[in-house]
């Protein structure tokens, strides 16, 4: 029994590790693909060289991030067969087709137009190249749609029938499965988070170069666009997060109880616990700093609305409160910090100091990786908060694992850690190196002779033809 528990824990750590690494790259690629489409569209509309230069600057980074996202994603699919074979067998009739749709639509769309986007600017017409860029951007969004549909179904399973052998079988309508109760708001929340990830990375890169040269036109344009995104999208993301919380309260109440740290029920209004140390042994939050009845106001829009606590949930169905409690606060805290920087940017723009305020630029650099931290914290909140179930309320995580010995899982976990940090660490280092270079007029790279970054991503262009600037 102890060995089986060890194997299960190691399998969960392994999947969490690989998903965390993978999640970073798609969240960046989704937003960056759309940013590239905007840059190329603005260049076609205005004819301004600065937009083309920025497009060429960021497309090299996109190529590497996209390649690392594909590679890291392939690894996870194998784990369904190695570490989670019982889950694959029982949930495969529902999960399998949805994953296949992602390959048949999004992956083929991206693969079909990625080469044109990376290497075709001087080989096809401007409009056709822009169309290819749009298709890649749309492909990333379609991919996110299918993957989040799968994850959302595991969170809020509907539209299925139970087979005689315990399998989850599709019901009469696939639409019920795809558009399950938590899917629409989860999709909006995740895609918006991807846009914020890119906005703050672009803002940090621009701020870095502005600190060295405030007259750099490319850095100015990047910083202006990033600060507009922060000011407009951050409040939208907070609003979507509130809707997501209300949806979670309806369908996964114990997850919200863990997020809020509510060990006890509150019949006359629940407090909002800002900070504290969850104590699951004593069923309380130690050193709690709280606002009376504010949780009821936020979640039920009524100061005196009753709120159930974990005391209404059997102990073996409670999620790990400490992890969920703190990951949720990290996510929310970063969200409000993003909003604060966006407002600061608006104020600086109003005071004509957007490109001059040193402390604003330093803050933007500090906030550069904040989007990645927020999406990982959000993912931890979502997935750990679902425990002890892999399919919420129907299939426990302990029932989904393959019958493996702990040493076998530990060996593969160690291999993943070593290889991931070596390979993806090198990739991230190279991306940071590219970002450290100042964008210049007539930016070269993916569209011209210097294809080193693209070769690094594992993509080799065909013979060069006309390499004159457009």
RAKASUL-V612406 format. One line per field, one symbol per residue. ss: DSSP state (a for helix, b for strand, c for the rest). phi: phi as a letter, one per 20 degrees, with the letter a starting at -180 (. if undefined). psi: psi as a letter, one per 20 degrees, with the letter a starting at -180 (. if undefined). A space follows every 10 residues. Layout:
# RAKASUL-V612406
ss->???
phi->???
psi->???
This chain:
# RAKASUL-V612406
ss->caaaaaaaaa aaaaaaaaaa aaaaaaaaaa aaaaaaaaaa aaaaaaccaa aaaaaaaaaa aaaaaaaaaa aaaaaaaaaa aaccaaaaaa aaaaaaaaaa aaaaaaaaaa aaaaaaaaac cccccaaaaa aaaaaaaaaa aaaaaaaaaa aaaaaccccb bbcccccbbb cccaaaaacc ccaaaaaaaa aaaaaaaaaa aaaaaaaaaa aaccccaaaa aaaaaaaaaa aaaaaaaaaa aaaaaaaaaa acaaaaaaaa cccccbcccc cbbbbbbbbc cccbbbbbbb bccaaaaaaa ccccccbcca aaccaaaccc aaaaaaaaaa aaaaaaaaaa aaaaaaaaaa cccccccaaa aaaaaaccca aaaaaaaaaa aaaaccccbb bcccbbaaaa cccccaaaaa aaaaaaaaaa aaaaaaaaaa aaaaaacccc cccccccccc caaaaacccc cccccccccc
phi->.fffffffff ffffffffff ffffffffff ffffffffff fffffdmffg ffffgffeff ffgfffffff ffffgfffff eeecffffff egfefggfff ffffdfffff ffdfffffcd fedcfgffff ffffffffff ffffffffff ffffecfbmd ceffeneedf efcfffffef gefgffffff ffffffgfge fffffffgff febfefffff ffffffffff feegffffff ffffffffgf dcffffgfge mefdfcfcoe feefbrdfcf felbdflfdc dgmfffffec lbgdffcfdf fedggfdfff fgffgeffff ffffgfffff fffgffffff emcgddffff ffffffegef ffffffffff gfeffefede dgmcbfffee fffdeggfff ffffffffff ffffffffff fffffffffc fmgdqfecfe dgfffgfncd ffgfdfdffe
psi->gghggggggh hgggghghgg gghgghhghg hhghgggggh ghghghjphh hgghghgihg ggggggghgg ghhhghhhhh hgilhgghgh ighggghghh hgghfgghgg hhigggghjj hjirrghhgh gggghgghhh hgghggghgg ghhhgmprjr qprhjjqoqq ahphhhgglr higghggggg ghhhhhghgh gghggghghh hhniiohghg gghggghggg hhhghghggh hghhghghhh hmhhghgggi knhqqnikpq qoogrropnh gilroqkpoq opjhghgghj kphjpqpqai iipqhjjpro ggggghhghg ggghghhggg hgggggghgh jkjhjhoghg gghhghigjh gggghghggg ggghiiqkqh opihoqhhii qqmqqghghh ghgggggggg hgghghghgh ghgghipppr pkprdhibhn kghhhhijpp rapqdokqq.
